[in-house]
Amino acid sequence: MKYPVSERRYKEIFVNDFNISPFHPKKDQCVLCERWNSLSAVEKENRAQQKMEHDCNKEDAHNFKATVKAECVQDPSRCMATFDLEAILQLPCGLITQLYYKRKLVVYNFTVYTRAHQDKAVATCERN
């Protein structure tokens, strides 16, 4: 009889022996937040109202998502889905200049996460 491998054993083999670990992507920031970090103090004062409105909108979106998520947990007939279009991978890839200009294939990783009674990705589609 075969038994499933424990998480501890998995980490021991892949992380310690082969130096392989899952990729943990960095958290995305919107253009406005990223630009805000590079502004000078004077520019930040001039754009403070815009940043405040942006932060309020962001907070409203987070609150709405949390509300819907809580409703889905309480009511099994409801389901919530969030979508993520991850970074574009251009193929073929290489350091040769001619190859850069002859790229013909672009891969998009579109992931759908559902929230009912389980947190997991239910569908991942790669489109060319």
C-alpha positions as CSV (number, residue, x, y, z in Angstrom):
1,M,0.0,0.0,0.0
2,K,1.4,3.4,-1.0
3,Y,1.0,6.4,1.3
4,P,1.0,10.1,0.2
5,V,4.2,12.0,0.9
6,S,4.0,14.4,3.8
7,E,4.6,18.2,3.3
8,R,7.7,17.9,5.6
9,R,9.2,15.2,3.3
10,Y,8.4,17.2,0.2
11,K,10.2,20.3,1.6
12,E,13.1,18.2,2.8
13,I,13.6,16.7,-0.7
14,F,12.8,19.6,-3.0
15,V,13.9,22.6,-0.9
16,N,16.9,21.2,0.9
17,D,18.3,18.6,-1.6
18,F,17.5,20.3,-4.9
19,N,17.1,23.9,-3.9
20,I,13.7,24.1,-5.6
21,S,10.8,26.0,-4.0
22,P,7.5,27.3,-5.2
23,F,7.5,30.8,-6.7
24,H,5.9,33.4,-4.5
25,P,5.0,36.4,-6.8
26,K,5.3,39.9,-5.4
27,K,2.2,41.8,-4.7
28,D,1.1,44.0,-7.6
29,Q,0.8,47.7,-7.1
30,C,-1.3,50.0,-9.3
31,V,0.4,52.7,-11.4
32,L,-0.8,55.5,-9.1
33,C,0.6,53.9,-5.9
34,E,3.9,53.0,-7.6
35,R,4.2,56.6,-9.0
36,W,3.4,58.0,-5.5
37,N,6.4,56.3,-4.0
38,S,8.8,58.1,-6.4
39,L,7.3,61.6,-5.9
40,S,9.1,64.4,-4.1
41,A,7.6,65.9,-0.9
42,V,6.3,68.9,-2.8
43,E,4.6,66.8,-5.5
44,K,3.1,64.6,-2.8
45,E,1.5,67.7,-1.2
46,N,0.1,68.8,-4.6
47,R,-1.4,65.4,-5.2
48,A,-2.5,64.6,-1.7
49,Q,-6.3,64.9,-2.6
50,Q,-5.9,62.5,-5.5
51,K,-4.0,60.0,-3.3
52,M,-6.7,60.2,-0.6
53,E,-9.5,59.5,-3.1
54,H,-7.5,56.6,-4.5
55,D,-7.0,55.1,-1.0
56,C,-10.7,55.5,-0.3
57,N,-11.7,53.7,-3.5
58,K,-9.2,51.0,-2.7
59,E,-10.6,50.6,0.9
60,D,-14.2,50.5,-0.5
61,A,-13.2,47.7,-2.9
62,H,-11.5,45.7,-0.1
63,N,-14.6,46.1,2.1
64,F,-16.9,45.0,-0.7
65,K,-14.8,41.9,-1.4
66,A,-14.8,41.1,2.3
67,T,-18.6,41.5,2.5
68,V,-19.3,39.3,-0.5
69,K,-16.8,36.7,0.8
70,A,-18.6,36.6,4.2
71,E,-22.0,36.2,2.5
72,C,-20.6,33.3,0.4
73,V,-19.4,31.5,3.5
74,Q,-22.8,31.8,5.2
75,D,-24.9,30.9,2.1
76,P,-23.7,27.8,0.3
77,S,-25.8,28.6,-2.8
78,R,-23.7,31.7,-3.5
79,C,-20.2,31.7,-5.1
80,M,-17.6,34.4,-5.5
81,A,-15.0,34.5,-8.2
82,T,-11.9,36.7,-8.6
83,F,-9.7,36.9,-11.6
84,D,-6.0,37.5,-12.2
85,L,-4.3,38.1,-15.5
86,E,-0.7,37.4,-14.7
87,A,2.4,38.6,-16.4
88,I,2.8,38.1,-20.1
89,L,5.4,35.6,-21.2
90,Q,6.8,36.3,-24.7
91,L,8.0,33.2,-26.6
92,P,10.5,32.4,-27.8
93,C,12.8,34.2,-25.4
94,G,16.5,34.7,-25.5
95,L,19.2,37.3,-25.5
96,I,19.7,37.4,-29.3
97,T,18.6,40.7,-30.8
98,Q,17.0,39.1,-33.9
99,L,15.1,36.7,-31.8
100,Y,13.7,39.7,-29.8
101,Y,12.2,41.2,-32.9
102,K,10.8,38.0,-34.4
103,R,8.7,37.0,-31.4
104,K,5.3,35.7,-32.5
105,L,3.9,34.0,-29.5
106,V,2.6,35.6,-26.3
107,V,1.3,33.5,-23.4
108,Y,-1.2,35.0,-20.9
109,N,-1.9,33.2,-17.7
110,F,-5.5,33.8,-16.7
111,T,-6.5,32.4,-13.3
112,V,-9.9,32.2,-11.7
113,Y,-10.3,31.8,-8.0
114,T,-13.6,30.9,-6.5
115,R,-14.7,31.4,-2.9
116,A,-17.5,29.1,-1.6
117,H,-16.5,26.9,1.2
118,Q,-13.0,26.2,-0.1
119,D,-10.1,28.5,-1.0
120,K,-8.4,27.2,-4.1
121,A,-7.9,28.0,-7.7
122,V,-10.4,26.1,-9.9
123,A,-9.2,27.0,-13.3
124,T,-6.1,28.2,-15.0
125,C,-6.1,28.9,-18.7
126,E,-3.1,29.7,-20.8
127,R,-4.0,31.5,-24.1
128,N,-1.7,32.1,-27.0
